[in-house]
Amino acid sequence: MKVSTENLPDSQVSLRVELEAEDMERSLETAYRHLSKRAVVPGFRKGKVPRDMLERMLGRDAFLQEAMEHSVPEALSKALEENDIQAIATPQIEVVQVEPLEFKATVAVRPTVELGDYRQVRLDSEKVKVGKKEIQEALEHLPVQHAAWEPVERPARLDDLVTVDVEGSSNGKSFLSRKGVQIQVNPDIFYPVPGFAQELDGVARGESKEFTLAFPADHPAQELRGNEYLFRVVVGEVKEKRPAPLDDDFAKGLDFSDLDALRKQVASDLKARGEAVARERLESRVVDVVTDISRVEFPPVLVEREVERLMRGRERDRLSNLEKTDDELKQELESQARTRIIQSLVLGRLAEEEKLEVDEDEVGAEVDKIVLEAGEKGGDLRRFLSSPGARDSVKDVLLTRKTVDRLVAIAVQVEKKADVPAGPA
């Protein structure tokens, strides 16, 4: 067997494999044994028909095709082993000639990552300040947030909660019939169709109203898209929120000693949220910078895999309403997939460079945290997270988190000099 190799761009290797005459004869003999066991020839038991007779009956092409089905995988496996090539996906095969057998294989191999000088990256951490106006606005929102809905004897208006019986029809044919539906009179409420909630403005308890609305062209239910429907509603009840006064009594109702203590907690919460957002922005910036100064090469098959994964996930659900074809969706997601792959490869290489690891105790603690936060569904979630694959996924997430934390520490120079491992020479 003759093998020649050529390195291709994007972490791929081209193999050209040619079988010697004796290799080809062994493959044809193997093909004969397989074919003779399946062939039905009068006067012969299966597996006993002479090779030359079987070849005349089935034709040379059948023998060659059978031989290739066995010899190509075997020859490719041997060629990869002899040339110390580790394929990360099924190679693409192209048969150059059949007799003697010669084929080319394009093999995707492990990506290569050359890190830039990430230890010289410097970024300023964002200083978070919470103003008095923000604190007061958040404080004033609390009575509204905690207010109960109370019935009122007046027509509905903006932000009220209205209970209605609703009928929807088109050309006399009903498509919707619901009783006791609660809908808030808010332009952002799109159920059952955009504009429905606004039609309730000004309607009082016991009153009815009829109106016509059209479903949007991108509505999830294809049979409803763009069609106009007649709606009839009967209002059963109108409620409004009546916030309590913002005073010490209100604060005590939330388990605070007085309004000033509540104000301090609100300020603390706002700052914590602001710092969390600032931290996310900093992490995103440092990953982007380090990715930009690194060189990454990877086979196209990784992008294809990631696009397929995204197509199966929430991204496809979101984009499907735009009535795009699969090819259009794939093109839309390709850039996102490429970015994710590059960042993942860079962070993986950084973890190796920084000698970062996650032990089983850390995985167990994270699982416990996830289960606790899941509440009643924690038991089912723990059973799922007990599988090796799920625990590996948790481990990967923790390792990524550690790596990003290390990058941030380097970028804002919070590490002590003695704690910083020596960078690459």
Solvent accessible surface area in square Angstrom, and as a share of the most:
residue,aa,sasa,rsa
1,M,54,0.24
2,K,118,0.50
3,V,43,0.25
4,S,63,0.41
5,T,68,0.40
6,E,106,0.48
7,N,130,0.67
8,L,54,0.27
9,P,99,0.62
10,D,63,0.33
11,S,6,0.04
12,Q,37,0.16
13,V,15,0.09
14,S,21,0.14
15,L,0,0.00
16,R,97,0.35
17,V,0,0.00
18,E,53,0.24
19,L,9,0.05
20,E,55,0.25
21,A,81,0.62
22,E,100,0.45
23,D,23,0.12
24,M,10,0.04
25,E,84,0.38
26,R,146,0.53
27,S,14,0.09
28,L,6,0.03
29,E,61,0.27
30,T,35,0.20
31,A,0,0.00
32,Y,33,0.12
33,R,118,0.43
34,H,70,0.31
35,L,16,0.08
36,S,3,0.02
37,K,135,0.57
38,R,138,0.51
39,A,17,0.13
40,V,119,0.68
41,V,13,0.07
42,P,119,0.75
43,G,84,0.81
44,F,80,0.33
45,R,183,0.67
46,K,130,0.55
47,G,28,0.27
48,K,125,0.53
49,V,2,0.01
50,P,56,0.35
51,R,56,0.21
52,D,86,0.44
53,M,58,0.26
54,L,0,0.00
55,E,36,0.16
56,R,167,0.61
57,M,100,0.45
58,L,76,0.38
59,G,28,0.27
60,R,87,0.32
61,D,112,0.58
62,A,37,0.28
63,F,0,0.00
64,L,13,0.07
65,Q,95,0.42
66,E,15,0.07
67,A,0,0.00
68,M,26,0.12
69,E,101,0.45
70,H,66,0.29
71,S,6,0.04
72,V,16,0.09
73,P,77,0.48
74,E,127,0.57
75,A,8,0.06
76,L,17,0.08
77,S,68,0.44
78,K,106,0.45
79,A,0,0.00
80,L,25,0.13
81,E,140,0.63
82,E,108,0.48
83,N,60,0.31
84,D,122,0.63
85,I,24,0.12
86,Q,124,0.55
87,A,42,0.33
88,I,51,0.26
89,A,20,0.15
90,T,125,0.73
91,P,25,0.16
92,Q,132,0.59
93,I,72,0.37
94,E,101,0.45
95,V,65,0.37
96,V,62,0.36
97,Q,71,0.32
98,V,54,0.31
99,E,89,0.40
100,P,56,0.35
101,L,0,0.00
102,E,21,0.09
103,F,0,0.00
104,K,70,0.29
105,A,1,0.00
106,T,42,0.24
107,V,0,0.00
108,A,11,0.09
109,V,28,0.16
110,R,158,0.58
111,P,31,0.20
112,T,64,0.37
113,V,27,0.15
114,E,97,0.43
115,L,37,0.19
116,G,15,0.14
117,D,91,0.47
118,Y,3,0.01
119,R,28,0.10
120,Q,124,0.55
121,V,16,0.09
122,R,108,0.39
123,L,33,0.16
124,D,121,0.62
125,S,50,0.32
126,E,79,0.35
127,K,164,0.69
128,V,33,0.19
129,K,175,0.74
130,V,40,0.23
131,G,32,0.31
132,K,183,0.77
133,K,152,0.64
134,E,91,0.41
135,I,25,0.13
136,Q,67,0.30
137,E,96,0.43
138,A,28,0.22
139,L,0,0.00
140,E,91,0.41
141,H,102,0.46
142,L,28,0.14
143,P,8,0.05
144,V,64,0.37
145,Q,104,0.46
146,H,96,0.43
147,A,16,0.12
148,A,67,0.52
149,W,76,0.27
150,E,64,0.29
151,P,75,0.47
152,V,12,0.07
153,E,145,0.65
154,R,51,0.19
155,P,69,0.43
156,A,2,0.02
157,R,133,0.49
158,L,107,0.53
159,D,76,0.39
160,D,5,0.02
161,L,26,0.13
162,V,0,0.00
163,T,28,0.17
164,V,1,0.01
165,D,52,0.27
166,V,1,0.01
167,E,75,0.34
168,G,0,0.00
169,S,28,0.18
170,S,34,0.22
171,N,161,0.82
172,G,77,0.74
173,K,157,0.66
174,S,72,0.46
175,F,72,0.30
176,L,28,0.14
177,S,71,0.46
178,R,116,0.42
179,K,157,0.66
180,G,43,0.42
181,V,11,0.06
182,Q,103,0.46
183,I,6,0.03
184,Q,55,0.24
185,V,2,0.01
186,N,34,0.18
187,P,68,0.43
188,D,108,0.56
189,I,55,0.28
190,F,128,0.53
191,Y,97,0.37
192,P,15,0.09
193,V,0,0.00
194,P,52,0.33
195,G,20,0.19
196,F,0,0.00
197,A,0,0.00
198,Q,81,0.36
199,E,45,0.20
200,L,0,0.00
201,D,77,0.40
202,G,45,0.44
203,V,10,0.06
204,A,20,0.15
205,R,128,0.47
206,G,60,0.58
207,E,86,0.39
208,S,59,0.38
209,K,66,0.28
210,E,103,0.46
211,F,18,0.08
212,T,73,0.43
213,L,30,0.15
214,A,50,0.39
215,F,6,0.03
216,P,45,0.28
217,A,78,0.60
218,D,71,0.37
219,H,37,0.16
220,P,96,0.60
221,A,28,0.22
222,Q,133,0.59
223,E,128,0.57
224,L,27,0.14
225,R,48,0.18
226,G,48,0.46
227,N,64,0.33
228,E,117,0.52
229,Y,19,0.07
230,L,78,0.39
231,F,0,0.00
232,R,108,0.40
233,V,0,0.00
234,V,49,0.28
235,V,2,0.01
236,G,38,0.36
237,E,47,0.21
238,V,0,0.00
239,K,44,0.19
240,E,32,0.14
241,K,66,0.28
242,R,119,0.43
243,P,65,0.41
244,A,49,0.38
245,P,99,0.62
246,L,50,0.25
247,D,52,0.27
248,D,67,0.35
249,D,107,0.55
250,F,24,0.10
251,A,0,0.00
252,K,115,0.49
253,G,63,0.61
254,L,47,0.23
255,D,136,0.70
256,F,57,0.24
257,S,83,0.53
258,D,51,0.26
259,L,32,0.16
260,D,70,0.36
261,A,29,0.23
262,L,6,0.03
263,R,83,0.30
264,K,135,0.57
265,Q,74,0.33
266,V,14,0.08
267,A,26,0.20
268,S,62,0.40
269,D,54,0.28
270,L,35,0.17
271,K,94,0.40
272,A,56,0.44
273,R,139,0.51
274,G,23,0.22
275,E,80,0.36
276,A,54,0.42
277,V,70,0.40
278,A,9,0.07
279,R,92,0.34
280,E,114,0.51
281,R,117,0.43
282,L,10,0.05
283,E,46,0.21
284,S,61,0.40
285,R,98,0.36
286,V,1,0.00
287,V,14,0.08
288,D,64,0.33
289,V,52,0.30
290,V,1,0.01
291,T,20,0.12
292,D,117,0.60
293,I,77,0.39
294,S,17,0.11
295,R,120,0.44
296,V,32,0.18
297,E,50,0.22
298,F,14,0.06
299,P,1,0.00
300,P,59,0.37
301,V,35,0.20
302,L,30,0.15
303,V,8,0.05
304,E,100,0.45
305,R,117,0.43
306,E,26,0.12
307,V,8,0.05
308,E,69,0.31
309,R,112,0.41
310,L,2,0.01
311,M,7,0.03
312,R,182,0.67
313,G,28,0.27
314,R,205,0.75
315,E,34,0.15
316,R,92,0.34
317,D,98,0.51
318,R,147,0.54
319,L,1,0.01
320,S,49,0.32
321,N,49,0.25
322,L,93,0.46
323,E,112,0.50
324,K,66,0.28
325,T,81,0.47
326,D,65,0.34
327,D,97,0.50
328,E,83,0.37
329,L,3,0.02
330,K,74,0.31
331,Q,135,0.60
332,E,83,0.37
333,L,2,0.01
334,E,75,0.34
335,S,80,0.52
336,Q,59,0.26
337,A,0,0.00
338,R,102,0.37
339,T,67,0.39
340,R,97,0.35
341,I,18,0.09
342,I,41,0.21
343,Q,47,0.21
344,S,72,0.46
345,L,41,0.21
346,V,1,0.01
347,L,19,0.09
348,G,36,0.34
349,R,81,0.30
350,L,1,0.00
351,A,5,0.04
352,E,107,0.48
353,E,41,0.18
354,E,11,0.05
355,K,172,0.73
356,L,25,0.13
357,E,140,0.63
358,V,9,0.05
359,D,78,0.40
360,E,103,0.46
361,D,119,0.62
362,E,60,0.27
363,V,1,0.01
364,G,21,0.20
365,A,63,0.49
366,E,25,0.11
367,V,5,0.03
368,D,72,0.37
369,K,107,0.45
370,I,53,0.27
371,V,18,0.10
372,L,148,0.74
373,E,126,0.57
374,A,34,0.26
375,G,52,0.50
376,E,181,0.81
377,K,155,0.66
378,G,3,0.03
379,G,41,0.39
380,D,91,0.47
381,L,53,0.26
382,R,106,0.39
383,R,162,0.59
384,F,134,0.56
385,L,13,0.06
386,S,71,0.46
387,S,48,0.31
388,P,107,0.68
389,G,49,0.47
390,A,11,0.08
391,R,67,0.25
392,D,82,0.43
393,S,63,0.41
394,V,12,0.07
395,K,74,0.31
396,D,88,0.45
397,V,84,0.48
398,L,19,0.10
399,L,52,0.26
400,T,61,0.36
401,R,109,0.40
402,K,70,0.30
403,T,2,0.01
404,V,17,0.10
405,D,59,0.31
406,R,59,0.21
407,L,4,0.02
408,V,4,0.02
409,A,18,0.14
410,I,9,0.05
411,A,2,0.01
412,V,34,0.19
413,Q,121,0.54
414,V,102,0.59
415,E,43,0.19
416,K,150,0.63
417,K,188,0.80
418,A,103,0.80
419,D,93,0.48
420,V,51,0.29
421,P,53,0.34
422,A,101,0.78
423,G,35,0.33
424,P,87,0.55
425,A,155,1.20
